[in-house]
Amino acid sequence: MESIAVSALGYGAATLTTLSLFPQAVKTVRSGDTSAISLRMYGLFTLGILAWAAYGLLKADGPVIAANLITLVPATVVLERKLRALLDGRERRGGGPRGRG
Amino acid sequence: MESIAVSALGYGAATLTTLSLFPQAVKTVRSGDTSAISLRMYGLFTLGILAWAAYGLLKADGPVIAANLITLVPATVVLERKLRALLDGRERRGGGPRGRG
């Protein structure tokens, strides 16, 4: 049985987890420092969020769709910064930063 | 329509996001260092995971239940370490660690 209360709980959960993940993206974009970000873990996480969004769409589950489509934005931004730092040679895989600029 | 493929996608998504969140808990427990953890963000996140687990139970959604009940374990462990560090006076709110031990 679908009720308004259950939907409200789902959207509340979506708001909490989505809000809690934004500050990392803001910090990464502001500082430009991705040395403390694990490529493997952030890659797994981003792929997982994409899979959750697809699952939500297939189940027509509003809170799951909303939470994961929105979370996909900061997750992709952080992953893109991390990949760019690695490709530019500013960081080595598994190591810290070599230096800025 | 519920199909095996949709369930498999959901459990795949659950595995990816759950796995990606464990290393933080392992690192925190091993190092005992919670100075880089934001109490507010981790508190919001843990509360959100609890709400998602309740939502999953009410919707009888297997992947949502599994992902969030399992994620609740490392999230609670990290939050407990952070709170203990603050209560023991090893860290100040909003600041870094004062020192170890």
N, CA and C atoms of all chains as a GROMACS GRO file, in nm:
protein
  606
    1MET      N    1   0.083  -0.121   0.000
    1MET     CA    2   0.000   0.000   0.000
    1MET      C    3   0.087   0.125   0.000
    2GLU      N    4   0.061   0.209  -0.096
    2GLU     CA    5   0.135   0.334  -0.105
    2GLU      C    6   0.056   0.442  -0.032
    3SER      N    7   0.117   0.509   0.061
    3SER     CA    8   0.047   0.616   0.130
    3SER      C    9   0.131   0.743   0.124
    4ILE      N   10   0.066   0.856   0.154
    4ILE     CA   11   0.136   0.984   0.154
    4ILE      C   12   0.248   0.983   0.258
    5ALA      N   13   0.224   0.918   0.372
    5ALA     CA   14   0.324   0.914   0.479
    5ALA      C   15   0.451   0.840   0.434
    6VAL      N   16   0.432   0.730   0.361
    6VAL     CA   17   0.547   0.653   0.314
    6VAL      C   18   0.627   0.736   0.213
    7SER      N   19   0.556   0.802   0.121
    7SER     CA   20   0.624   0.888   0.024
    7SER      C   21   0.700   1.001   0.094
    8ALA      N   22   0.636   1.060   0.195
    8ALA     CA   23   0.701   1.170   0.268
    8ALA      C   24   0.828   1.120   0.336
    9LEU      N   25   0.823   1.000   0.393
    9LEU     CA   26   0.942   0.941   0.455
    9LEU      C   27   1.052   0.923   0.351
   10GLY      N   28   1.014   0.872   0.235
   10GLY     CA   29   1.112   0.851   0.127
   10GLY      C   30   1.176   0.981   0.081
   11TYR      N   31   1.093   1.086   0.063
   11TYR     CA   32   1.149   1.215   0.019
   11TYR      C   33   1.233   1.279   0.130
   12GLY      N   34   1.194   1.253   0.256
   12GLY     CA   35   1.276   1.300   0.369
   12GLY      C   36   1.412   1.232   0.368
   13ALA      N   37   1.413   1.101   0.349
   13ALA     CA   38   1.538   1.026   0.342
   13ALA      C   39   1.624   1.077   0.226
   14ALA      N   40   1.559   1.100   0.111
   14ALA     CA   41   1.630   1.149  -0.007
   14ALA      C   42   1.695   1.284   0.020
   15THR      N   43   1.622   1.372   0.089
   15THR     CA   44   1.674   1.505   0.121
   15THR      C   45   1.796   1.494   0.211
   16LEU      N   46   1.788   1.410   0.314
   16LEU     CA   47   1.897   1.396   0.410
   16LEU      C   48   2.025   1.343   0.345
   17THR      N   49   2.015   1.232   0.272
   17THR     CA   50   2.138   1.175   0.216
   17THR      C   51   2.192   1.263   0.103
   18THR      N   52   2.103   1.324   0.024
   18THR     CA   53   2.149   1.410  -0.085
   18THR      C   54   2.221   1.533  -0.030
   19LEU      N   55   2.160   1.598   0.071
   19LEU     CA   56   2.223   1.717   0.131
   19LEU      C   57   2.358   1.683   0.192
   20SER      N   58   2.369   1.566   0.254
   20SER     CA   59   2.492   1.531   0.326
   20SER      C   60   2.609   1.508   0.231
   21LEU      N   61   2.580   1.483   0.102
   21LEU     CA   62   2.687   1.453   0.008
   21LEU      C   63   2.732   1.575  -0.073
   22PHE      N   64   2.657   1.684  -0.068
   22PHE     CA   65   2.694   1.802  -0.147
   22PHE      C   66   2.821   1.873  -0.097
   23PRO      N   67   2.840   1.887   0.036
   23PRO     CA   68   2.957   1.963   0.082
   23PRO      C   69   3.091   1.912   0.028
   24GLN      N   70   3.103   1.779   0.011
   24GLN     CA   71   3.228   1.725  -0.044
   24GLN      C   72   3.254   1.781  -0.183
   25ALA      N   73   3.148   1.786  -0.265
   25ALA     CA   74   3.163   1.838  -0.402
   25ALA      C   75   3.199   1.986  -0.399
   26VAL      N   76   3.133   2.062  -0.311
   26VAL     CA   77   3.161   2.205  -0.302
   26VAL      C   78   3.306   2.227  -0.259
   27LYS      N   79   3.350   2.150  -0.159
   27LYS     CA   80   3.487   2.162  -0.108
   27LYS      C   81   3.590   2.128  -0.217
   28THR      N   82   3.561   2.020  -0.292
   28THR     CA   83   3.653   1.977  -0.397
   28THR      C   84   3.664   2.081  -0.508
   29VAL      N   85   3.550   2.137  -0.548
   29VAL     CA   86   3.550   2.235  -0.656
   29VAL      C   87   3.620   2.364  -0.610
   30ARG      N   88   3.592   2.406  -0.485
   30ARG     CA   89   3.654   2.529  -0.434
   30ARG      C   90   3.804   2.515  -0.419
   31SER      N   91   3.848   2.403  -0.358
   31SER     CA   92   3.991   2.388  -0.328
   31SER      C   93   4.070   2.336  -0.447
   32GLY      N   94   4.003   2.265  -0.538
   32GLY     CA   95   4.072   2.202  -0.650
   32GLY      C   96   4.159   2.086  -0.606
   33ASP      N   97   4.149   2.048  -0.477
   33ASP     CA   98   4.235   1.943  -0.421
   33ASP      C   99   4.160   1.811  -0.416
   34THR      N  100   4.201   1.714  -0.498
   34THR     CA  101   4.135   1.584  -0.500
   34THR      C  102   4.228   1.475  -0.445
   35SER      N  103   4.338   1.515  -0.381
   35SER     CA  104   4.437   1.415  -0.337
   35SER      C  105   4.381   1.320  -0.231
   36ALA      N  106   4.281   1.366  -0.153
   36ALA     CA  107   4.226   1.279  -0.048
   36ALA      C  108   4.109   1.195  -0.099
   37ILE      N  109   4.074   1.211  -0.228
   37ILE     CA  110   3.963   1.136  -0.286
   37ILE      C  111   4.017   1.005  -0.346
   38SER      N  112   3.953   0.895  -0.311
   38SER     CA  113   3.992   0.766  -0.368
   38SER      C  114   3.919   0.747  -0.501
   39LEU      N  115   3.997   0.734  -0.612
   39LEU     CA  116   3.936   0.716  -0.744
   39LEU      C  117   3.850   0.591  -0.749
   40ARG      N  118   3.902   0.481  -0.693
   40ARG     CA  119   3.830   0.354  -0.700
   40ARG      C  120   3.697   0.363  -0.624
   41MET      N  121   3.703   0.418  -0.503
   41MET     CA  122   3.582   0.426  -0.421
   41MET      C  123   3.481   0.525  -0.480
   42TYR      N  124   3.530   0.640  -0.530
   42TYR     CA  125   3.437   0.737  -0.587
   42TYR      C  126   3.379   0.686  -0.719
   43GLY      N  127   3.459   0.610  -0.793
   43GLY     CA  128   3.410   0.549  -0.917
   43GLY      C  129   3.301   0.447  -0.889
   44LEU      N  130   3.324   0.360  -0.790
   44LEU     CA  131   3.222   0.262  -0.750
   44LEU      C  132   3.094   0.332  -0.704
   45PHE      N  133   3.112   0.437  -0.623
   45PHE     CA  134   2.997   0.510  -0.569
   45PHE      C  135   2.914   0.571  -0.682
   46THR      N  136   2.982   0.638  -0.777
   46THR     CA  137   2.913   0.706  -0.887
   46THR      C  138   2.840   0.604  -0.975
   47LEU      N  139   2.905   0.492  -1.002
   47LEU     CA  140   2.841   0.385  -1.080
   47LEU      C  141   2.719   0.331  -1.004
   48GLY      N  142   2.732   0.318  -0.873
   48GLY     CA  143   2.621   0.272  -0.790
   48GLY      C  144   2.503   0.368  -0.794
   49ILE      N  145   2.532   0.497  -0.788
   49ILE     CA  146   2.425   0.599  -0.792
   49ILE      C  147   2.352   0.593  -0.927
   50LEU      N  148   2.430   0.573  -1.035
   50LEU     CA  149   2.371   0.559  -1.168
   50LEU      C  150   2.279   0.437  -1.174
   51ALA      N  151   2.324   0.325  -1.116
   51ALA     CA  152   2.244   0.202  -1.113
   51ALA      C  153   2.117   0.222  -1.028
   52TRP      N  154   2.130   0.294  -0.914
   52TRP     CA  155   2.012   0.322  -0.831
   52TRP      C  156   1.910   0.409  -0.908
   53ALA      N  157   1.960   0.507  -0.983
   53ALA     CA  158   1.870   0.593  -1.060
   53ALA      C  159   1.792   0.510  -1.163
   54ALA      N  160   1.863   0.418  -1.231
   54ALA     CA  161   1.798   0.331  -1.329
   54ALA      C  162   1.695   0.241  -1.261
   55TYR      N  163   1.732   0.186  -1.144
   55TYR     CA  164   1.641   0.100  -1.067
   55TYR      C  165   1.515   0.178  -1.026
   56GLY      N  166   1.536   0.302  -0.979
   56GLY     CA  167   1.424   0.386  -0.939
   56GLY      C  168   1.330   0.412  -1.054
   57LEU      N  169   1.387   0.441  -1.173
   57LEU     CA  170   1.304   0.467  -1.292
   57LEU      C  171   1.224   0.342  -1.329
   58LEU      N  172   1.289   0.225  -1.324
   58LEU     CA  173   1.220   0.100  -1.361
   58LEU      C  174   1.111   0.064  -1.260
   59LYS      N  175   1.131   0.099  -1.132
   59LYS     CA  176   1.031   0.072  -1.030
   59LYS      C  177   0.932   0.188  -1.014
   60ALA      N  178   0.956   0.297  -1.087
   60ALA     CA  179   0.873   0.418  -1.076
   60ALA      C  180   0.864   0.464  -0.931
   61ASP      N  181   0.982   0.465  -0.866
   61ASP     CA  182   0.989   0.503  -0.724
   61ASP      C  183   1.043   0.646  -0.713
   62GLY      N  184   0.953   0.740  -0.688
   62GLY     CA  185   0.987   0.883  -0.688
   62GLY      C  186   1.107   0.920  -0.603
   63PRO      N  187   1.107   0.884  -0.472
   63PRO     CA  188   1.221   0.921  -0.387
   63PRO      C  189   1.354   0.864  -0.436
   64VAL      N  190   1.354   0.739  -0.483
   64VAL     CA  191   1.479   0.677  -0.530
   64VAL      C  192   1.528   0.749  -0.657
   65ILE      N  193   1.435   0.784  -0.747
   65ILE     CA  194   1.472   0.857  -0.869
   65ILE      C  195   1.530   0.994  -0.831
   66ALA      N  196   1.457   1.069  -0.749
   66ALA     CA  197   1.498   1.206  -0.714
   66ALA      C  198   1.634   1.206  -0.645
   67ALA      N  199   1.648   1.121  -0.542
   67ALA     CA  200   1.773   1.119  -0.463
   67ALA      C  201   1.892   1.091  -0.553
   68ASN      N  202   1.877   0.993  -0.642
   68ASN     CA  203   1.995   0.948  -0.717
   68ASN      C  204   2.026   1.034  -0.838
   69LEU      N  205   1.921   1.088  -0.903
   69LEU     CA  206   1.950   1.180  -1.014
   69LEU      C  207   2.018   1.306  -0.961
   70ILE      N  208   1.974   1.354  -0.845
   70ILE     CA  209   2.036   1.476  -0.789
   70ILE      C  210   2.178   1.446  -0.738
   71THR      N  211   2.194   1.333  -0.669
   71THR     CA  212   2.327   1.297  -0.616
   71THR      C  213   2.428   1.272  -0.728
   72LEU      N  214   2.376   1.232  -0.844
   72LEU     CA  215   2.463   1.206  -0.958
   72LEU      C  216   2.541   1.332  -0.998
   73VAL      N  217   2.483   1.449  -0.975
   73VAL     CA  218   2.550   1.575  -1.015
   73VAL      C  219   2.679   1.598  -0.935
   74PRO      N  220   2.672   1.608  -0.800
   74PRO     CA  221   2.799   1.629  -0.728
   74PRO      C  222   2.895   1.512  -0.743
   75ALA      N  223   2.844   1.388  -0.750
   75ALA     CA  224   2.931   1.271  -0.763
   75ALA      C  225   3.011   1.278  -0.894
   76THR      N  226   2.943   1.316  -1.003
   76THR     CA  227   3.010   1.325  -1.133
   76THR      C  228   3.111   1.439  -1.134
   77VAL      N  229   3.076   1.551  -1.070
   77VAL     CA  230   3.167   1.666  -1.064
   77VAL      C  231   3.298   1.627  -0.993
   78VAL      N  232   3.286   1.560  -0.877
   78VAL     CA  233   3.405   1.521  -0.801
   78VAL      C  234   3.488   1.421  -0.880
   79LEU      N  235   3.420   1.324  -0.942
   79LEU     CA  236   3.490   1.221  -1.020
   79LEU      C  237   3.564   1.284  -1.138
   80GLU      N  238   3.500   1.382  -1.204
   80GLU     CA  239   3.560   1.448  -1.319
   80GLU      C  240   3.686   1.526  -1.276
   81ARG      N  241   3.679   1.593  -1.160
   81ARG     CA  242   3.795   1.667  -1.109
   81ARG      C  243   3.910   1.572  -1.076
   82LYS      N  244   3.874   1.460  -1.014
   82LYS     CA  245   3.976   1.361  -0.977
   82LYS      C  246   4.044   1.306  -1.102
   83LEU      N  247   3.964   1.269  -1.203
   83LEU     CA  248   4.019   1.213  -1.327
   83LEU      C  249   4.106   1.317  -1.398
   84ARG      N  250   4.061   1.443  -1.397
   84ARG     CA  251   4.136   1.548  -1.464
   84ARG      C  252   4.272   1.569  -1.395
   85ALA      N  253   4.273   1.564  -1.261
   85ALA     CA  254   4.399   1.580  -1.186
   85ALA      C  255   4.496   1.466  -1.220
   86LEU      N  256   4.442   1.344  -1.234
   86LEU     CA  257   4.527   1.230  -1.268
   86LEU      C  258   4.580   1.241  -1.410
   87LEU      N  259   4.491   1.280  -1.503
   87LEU     CA  260   4.530   1.288  -1.644
   87LEU      C  261   4.628   1.403  -1.669
   88ASP      N  262   4.612   1.511  -1.592
   88ASP     CA  263   4.703   1.626  -1.607
   88ASP      C  264   4.838   1.600  -1.543
   89GLY      N  265   4.851   1.487  -1.471
   89GLY     CA  266   4.978   1.455  -1.406
   89GLY      C  267   4.998   1.530  -1.276
   90ARG      N  268   4.892   1.596  -1.226
   90ARG     CA  269   4.906   1.666  -1.098
   90ARG      C  270   4.905   1.569  -0.980
   91GLU      N  271   4.850   1.449  -1.004
   91GLU     CA  272   4.850   1.347  -0.899
   91GLU      C  273   4.894   1.215  -0.960
   92ARG      N  274   4.956   1.132  -0.877
   92ARG     CA  275   4.983   0.996  -0.919
   92ARG      C  276   4.878   0.907  -0.860
   93ARG      N  277   4.846   0.798  -0.928
   93ARG     CA  278   4.749   0.702  -0.875
   93ARG      C  279   4.804   0.642  -0.748
   94GLY      N  280   4.724   0.644  -0.644
   94GLY     CA  281   4.763   0.583  -0.518
   94GLY      C  282   4.855   0.671  -0.435
   95GLY      N  283   4.897   0.784  -0.489
   95GLY     CA  284   4.985   0.873  -0.414
   95GLY      C  285   4.917   1.005  -0.386
   96GLY      N  286   4.990   1.094  -0.323
   96GLY     CA  287   4.938   1.226  -0.294
   96GLY      C  288   4.966   1.318  -0.412
   97PRO      N  289   4.940   1.445  -0.397
   97PRO     CA  290   4.964   1.540  -0.505
   97PRO      C  291   5.114   1.566  -0.521
   98ARG      N  292   5.159   1.587  -0.646
   98ARG     CA  293   5.298   1.622  -0.670
   98ARG      C  294   5.321   1.770  -0.646
   99GLY      N  295   5.216   1.845  -0.649
   99GLY     CA  296   5.230   1.990  -0.638
   99GLY      C  297   5.116   2.052  -0.715
  100ARG      N  298   5.093   2.179  -0.696
  100ARG     CA  299   4.981   2.245  -0.762
  100ARG      C  300   5.024   2.312  -0.892
  101GLY      N  301   4.929   2.326  -0.981
  101GLY     CA  302   4.949   2.412  -1.098
  101GLY      C  303   5.016   2.345  -1.215
  102MET      N  304   0.574  -0.352  -1.307
  102MET     CA  305   0.607  -0.495  -1.318
  102MET      C  306   0.740  -0.524  -1.251
  103GLU      N  307   0.738  -0.619  -1.163
  103GLU     CA  308   0.860  -0.660  -1.094
  103GLU      C  309   0.923  -0.774  -1.173
  104SER      N  310   1.047  -0.760  -1.211
  104SER     CA  311   1.113  -0.870  -1.282
  104SER      C  312   1.245  -0.902  -1.213
  105ILE      N  313   1.299  -1.019  -1.246
  105ILE     CA  314   1.427  -1.060  -1.189
  105ILE      C  315   1.537  -0.962  -1.230
  106ALA      N  316   1.530  -0.912  -1.354
  106ALA     CA  317   1.632  -0.819  -1.402
  106ALA      C  318   1.632  -0.689  -1.321
  107VAL      N  319   1.512  -0.640  -1.290
  107VAL     CA  320   1.504  -0.516  -1.212
  107VAL      C  321   1.560  -0.538  -1.072
  108SER      N  322   1.525  -0.651  -1.010
  108SER     CA  323   1.578  -0.682  -0.878
  108SER      C  324   1.731  -0.694  -0.882
  109ALA      N  325   1.782  -0.759  -0.986
  109ALA     CA  326   1.926  -0.776  -0.999
  109ALA      C  327   1.995  -0.640  -1.010
  110LEU      N  328   1.934  -0.550  -1.086
  110LEU     CA  329   1.989  -0.414  -1.099
  110LEU      C  330   1.991  -0.346  -0.962
  111GLY      N  331   1.883  -0.361  -0.887
  111GLY     CA  332   1.874  -0.300  -0.754
  111GLY      C  333   1.980  -0.355  -0.660
  112TYR      N  334   1.998  -0.488  -0.660
  112TYR     CA  335   2.098  -0.547  -0.571
  112TYR      C  336   2.240  -0.512  -0.618
  113GLY      N  337   2.257  -0.496  -0.748
  113GLY     CA  338   2.388  -0.450  -0.800
  113GLY      C  339   2.417  -0.309  -0.752
  114ALA      N  340   2.318  -0.220  -0.761
  114ALA     CA  341   2.333  -0.082  -0.714
  114ALA      C  342   2.363  -0.082  -0.564
  115ALA      N  343   2.292  -0.166  -0.489
  115ALA     CA  344   2.312  -0.175  -0.344
  115ALA      C  345   2.455  -0.218  -0.312
  116THR      N  346   2.504  -0.317  -0.387
  116THR     CA  347   2.641  -0.366  -0.364
  116THR      C  348   2.743  -0.256  -0.390
  117LEU      N  349   2.726  -0.183  -0.500
  117LEU     CA  350   2.823  -0.078  -0.536
  117LEU      C  351   2.829   0.034  -0.433
  118THR      N  352   2.713   0.090  -0.397
  118THR     CA  353   2.717   0.203  -0.303
  118THR      C  354   2.758   0.157  -0.163
  119THR      N  355   2.715   0.037  -0.123
  119THR     CA  356   2.751  -0.013   0.011
  119THR      C  357   2.901  -0.037   0.020
  120LEU      N  358   2.957  -0.104  -0.081
  120LEU     CA  359   3.102  -0.131  -0.082
  120LEU      C  360   3.183  -0.002  -0.081
  121SER      N  361   3.135   0.099  -0.154
  121SER     CA  362   3.213   0.222  -0.168
  121SER      C  363   3.220   0.300  -0.037
  122LEU      N  364   3.128   0.271   0.056
  122LEU     CA  365   3.124   0.347   0.182
  122LEU      C  366   3.198   0.279   0.296
  123PHE      N  367   3.233   0.151   0.281
  123PHE     CA  368   3.301   0.080   0.389
  123PHE      C  369   3.443   0.128   0.416
  124PRO      N  370   3.523   0.158   0.314
  124PRO     CA  371   3.663   0.195   0.341
  124PRO      C  372   3.680   0.313   0.437
  125GLN      N  373   3.586   0.410   0.432
  125GLN     CA  374   3.594   0.523   0.526
  125GLN      C  375   3.584   0.473   0.670
  126ALA      N  376   3.492   0.381   0.694
  126ALA     CA  377   3.474   0.327   0.830
  126ALA      C  378   3.599   0.250   0.874
  127VAL      N  379   3.653   0.169   0.782
  127VAL     CA  380   3.774   0.091   0.814
  127VAL      C  381   3.889   0.185   0.846
  128LYS      N  382   3.905   0.290   0.765
  128LYS     CA  383   4.013   0.387   0.785
  128LYS      C  384   3.998   0.459   0.920
  129THR      N  385   3.874   0.499   0.951
  129THR     CA  386   3.848   0.571   1.076
  129THR      C  387   3.877   0.484   1.198
  130VAL      N  388   3.832   0.357   1.192
  130VAL     CA  389   3.853   0.267   1.305
  130VAL      C  390   4.002   0.236   1.322
  131ARG      N  391   4.072   0.214   1.211
  131ARG     CA  392   4.215   0.181   1.217
  131ARG      C  393   4.298   0.296   1.270
  132SER      N  394   4.271   0.418   1.215
  132SER     CA  395   4.354   0.533   1.251
  132SER      C  396   4.309   0.598   1.381
  133GLY      N  397   4.181   0.583   1.414
  133GLY     CA  398   4.127   0.652   1.531
  133GLY      C  399   4.116   0.802   1.509
  134ASP      N  400   4.142   0.847   1.386
  134ASP     CA  401   4.143   0.990   1.355
  134ASP      C  402   4.011   1.031   1.290
  135THR      N  403   3.932   1.112   1.361
  135THR     CA  404   3.804   1.156   1.306
  135THR      C  405   3.804   1.306   1.280
  136SER      N  406   3.924   1.367   1.281
  136SER     CA  407   3.930   1.513   1.269
  136SER      C  408   3.881   1.563   1.133
  137ALA      N  409   3.891   1.478   1.029
  137ALA     CA  410   3.849   1.520   0.896
  137ALA      C  411   3.701   1.489   0.870
  138ILE      N  412   3.634   1.427   0.968
  138ILE     CA  413   3.492   1.391   0.953
  138ILE      C  414   3.406   1.508   1.002
  139SER      N  415   3.310   1.547   0.921
  139SER     CA  416   3.216   1.653   0.963
  139SER      C  417   3.102   1.589   1.041
  140LEU      N  418   3.088   1.629   1.169
  140LEU     CA  419   2.981   1.573   1.253
  140LEU      C  420   2.844   1.599   1.193
  141ARG      N  421   2.823   1.723   1.146
  141ARG     CA  422   2.692   1.760   1.093
  141ARG      C  423   2.657   1.677   0.970
  142MET      N  424   2.754   1.666   0.877
  142MET     CA  425   2.727   1.592   0.753
  142MET      C  426   2.711   1.443   0.779
  143TYR      N  427   2.795   1.388   0.868
  143TYR     CA  428   2.784   1.244   0.894
  143TYR      C  429   2.657   1.213   0.973
  144GLY      N  430   2.616   1.307   1.059
  144GLY     CA  431   2.490   1.291   1.132
  144GLY      C  432   2.371   1.292   1.038
  145LEU      N  433   2.369   1.387   0.945
  145LEU     CA  434   2.261   1.394   0.844
  145LEU      C  435   2.258   1.266   0.761
  146PHE      N  436   2.377   1.222   0.719
  146PHE     CA  437   2.388   1.103   0.634
  146PHE      C  438   2.332   0.980   0.708
  147THR      N  439   2.374   0.962   0.834
  147THR     CA  440   2.331   0.844   0.912
  147THR      C  441   2.180   0.847   0.935
  148LEU      N  442   2.127   0.964   0.967
  148LEU     CA  443   1.983   0.979   0.984
  148LEU      C  444   1.910   0.947   0.852
  149GLY      N  445   1.968   0.992   0.741
  149GLY     CA  446   1.911   0.964   0.609
  149GLY      C  447   1.909   0.815   0.578
  150ILE      N  448   2.017   0.746   0.612
  150ILE     CA  449   2.025   0.601   0.588
  150ILE      C  450   1.918   0.527   0.671
  151LEU      N  451   1.900   0.573   0.794
  151LEU     CA  452   1.797   0.515   0.882
  151LEU      C  453   1.658   0.536   0.821
  152ALA      N  454   1.634   0.656   0.769
  152ALA     CA  455   1.505   0.686   0.706
  152ALA      C  456   1.485   0.602   0.579
  153TRP      N  457   1.593   0.584   0.500
  153TRP     CA  458   1.584   0.499   0.379
  153TRP      C  459   1.552   0.355   0.417
  154ALA      N  460   1.614   0.305   0.525
  154ALA     CA  461   1.588   0.167   0.568
  154ALA      C  462   1.440   0.151   0.606
  155ALA      N  463   1.385   0.249   0.679
  155ALA     CA  464   1.244   0.246   0.718
  155ALA      C  465   1.155   0.251   0.594
  156TYR      N  466   1.191   0.338   0.499
  156TYR     CA  467   1.115   0.350   0.373
  156TYR      C  468   1.117   0.217   0.297
  157GLY      N  469   1.235   0.156   0.290
  157GLY     CA  470   1.248   0.027   0.220
  157GLY      C  471   1.160  -0.080   0.285
  158LEU      N  472   1.159  -0.083   0.418
  158LEU     CA  473   1.077  -0.181   0.490
  158LEU      C  474   0.928  -0.159   0.462
  159LEU      N  475   0.885  -0.032   0.464
  159LEU     CA  476   0.743   0.000   0.439
  159LEU      C  477   0.702  -0.030   0.295
  160LYS      N  478   0.797  -0.015   0.200
  160LYS     CA  479   0.768  -0.045   0.060
  160LYS      C  480   0.799  -0.191   0.025
  161ALA      N  481   0.855  -0.265   0.123
  161ALA     CA  482   0.897  -0.404   0.098
  161ALA      C  483   0.989  -0.412  -0.022
  162ASP      N  484   1.086  -0.319  -0.027
  162ASP     CA  485   1.181  -0.312  -0.139
  162ASP      C  486   1.315  -0.372  -0.096
  163GLY      N  487   1.340  -0.495  -0.139
  163GLY     CA  488   1.459  -0.571  -0.095
  163GLY      C  489   1.591  -0.496  -0.108
  164PRO      N  490   1.625  -0.444  -0.229
  164PRO     CA  491   1.753  -0.376  -0.245
  164PRO      C  492   1.767  -0.253  -0.154
  165VAL      N  493   1.659  -0.176  -0.138
  165VAL     CA  494   1.665  -0.056  -0.052
  165VAL      C  495   1.685  -0.097   0.094
  166ILE      N  496   1.616  -0.204   0.137
  166ILE     CA  497   1.633  -0.254   0.275
  166ILE      C  498   1.777  -0.300   0.297
  167ALA      N  499   1.826  -0.386   0.206
  167ALA     CA  500   1.959  -0.446   0.222
  167ALA      C  501   2.067  -0.338   0.223
  168ALA      N  502   2.062  -0.249   0.123
  168ALA     CA  503   2.166  -0.146   0.110
  168ALA      C  504   2.173  -0.062   0.236
  169ASN      N  505   2.058  -0.021   0.287
  169ASN     CA  506   2.059   0.076   0.396
  169ASN      C  507   2.081   0.012   0.533
  170LEU      N  508   2.031  -0.110   0.554
  170LEU     CA  509   2.060  -0.177   0.682
  170LEU      C  510   2.209  -0.206   0.692
  171ILE      N  511   2.270  -0.246   0.581
  171ILE     CA  512   2.414  -0.277   0.584
  171ILE      C  513   2.496  -0.149   0.598
  172THR      N  514   2.459  -0.044   0.523
  172THR     CA  515   2.532   0.083   0.530
  172THR      C  516   2.521   0.147   0.668
  173LEU      N  517   2.411   0.117   0.737
  173LEU     CA  518   2.391   0.172   0.872
  173LEU      C  519   2.504   0.130   0.967
  174VAL      N  520   2.562   0.012   0.944
  174VAL     CA  521   2.669  -0.037   1.033
  174VAL      C  522   2.794   0.053   1.027
  175PRO      N  523   2.859   0.068   0.909
  175PRO     CA  524   2.977   0.156   0.907
  175PRO      C  525   2.943   0.301   0.940
  176ALA      N  526   2.826   0.349   0.898
  176ALA     CA  527   2.789   0.488   0.926
  176ALA      C  528   2.779   0.513   1.077
  177THR      N  529   2.718   0.417   1.148
  177THR     CA  530   2.703   0.431   1.293
  177THR      C  531   2.838   0.422   1.364
  178VAL      N  532   2.925   0.333   1.314
  178VAL     CA  533   3.059   0.318   1.374
  178VAL      C  534   3.136   0.448   1.363
  179VAL      N  535   3.137   0.510   1.244
  179VAL     CA  536   3.212   0.635   1.223
  179VAL      C  537   3.153   0.747   1.310
  180LEU      N  538   3.020   0.754   1.313
  180LEU     CA  539   2.953   0.858   1.392
  180LEU      C  540   2.984   0.841   1.541
  181GLU      N  541   2.987   0.718   1.589
  181GLU     CA  542   3.015   0.690   1.730
  181GLU      C  543   3.159   0.731   1.765
  182ARG      N  544   3.253   0.703   1.675
  182ARG     CA  545   3.393   0.743   1.698
  182ARG      C  546   3.407   0.894   1.702
  183LYS      N  547   3.338   0.960   1.609
  183LYS     CA  548   3.343   1.105   1.604
  183LYS      C  549   3.287   1.166   1.733
  184LEU      N  550   3.170   1.116   1.776
  184LEU     CA  551   3.107   1.168   1.898
  184LEU      C  552   3.195   1.141   2.019
  185ARG      N  553   3.257   1.024   2.024
  185ARG     CA  554   3.342   0.990   2.137
  185ARG      C  555   3.465   1.083   2.143
  186ALA      N  556   3.522   1.112   2.026
  186ALA     CA  557   3.638   1.203   2.021
  186ALA      C  558   3.598   1.342   2.071
  187LEU      N  559   3.478   1.387   2.033
  187LEU     CA  560   3.431   1.519   2.078
  187LEU      C  561   3.403   1.519   2.228
  188LEU      N  562   3.339   1.413   2.278
  188LEU     CA  563   3.303   1.407   2.420
  188LEU      C  564   3.425   1.389   2.509
  189ASP      N  565   3.527   1.318   2.458
  189ASP     CA  566   3.650   1.298   2.534
  189ASP      C  567   3.737   1.423   2.534
  190GLY      N  568   3.698   1.524   2.456
  190GLY     CA  569   3.777   1.647   2.450
  190GLY      C  570   3.899   1.635   2.362
  191ARG      N  571   3.909   1.526   2.283
  191ARG     CA  572   4.023   1.511   2.192
  191ARG      C  573   4.009   1.601   2.070
  192GLU      N  574   3.884   1.643   2.043
  192GLU     CA  575   3.860   1.734   1.932
  192GLU      C  576   3.767   1.844   1.978
  193ARG      N  577   3.782   1.961   1.919
  193ARG     CA  578   3.684   2.065   1.941
  193ARG      C  579   3.589   2.068   1.824
  194ARG      N  580   3.465   2.108   1.847
  194ARG     CA  581   3.369   2.117   1.736
  194ARG      C  582   3.417   2.222   1.640
  195GLY      N  583   3.422   2.185   1.513
  195GLY     CA  584   3.459   2.281   1.409
  195GLY      C  585   3.609   2.300   1.397
  196GLY      N  586   3.686   2.241   1.485
  196GLY     CA  587   3.831   2.257   1.478
  196GLY      C  588   3.898   2.125   1.451
  197GLY      N  589   4.028   2.125   1.448
  197GLY     CA  590   4.104   2.003   1.426
  197GLY      C  591   4.128   1.936   1.560
  198PRO      N  592   4.208   1.830   1.561
  198PRO     CA  593   4.238   1.760   1.685
  198PRO      C  594   4.332   1.843   1.772
  199ARG      N  595   4.315   1.836   1.904
  199ARG     CA  596   4.406   1.905   1.995
  199ARG      C  597   4.533   1.826   2.015
  200GLY      N  598   4.527   1.701   1.986
  200GLY     CA  599   4.640   1.610   2.014
  200GLY      C  600   4.582   1.474   2.043
  201ARG      N  601   4.667   1.374   2.038
  201ARG     CA  602   4.619   1.238   2.058
  201ARG      C  603   4.634   1.194   2.203
  202GLY      N  604   4.552   1.099   2.241
  202GLY     CA  605   4.571   1.029   2.368
  202GLY      C  606   4.509   1.097   2.487
   0.00000   0.00000   0.00000
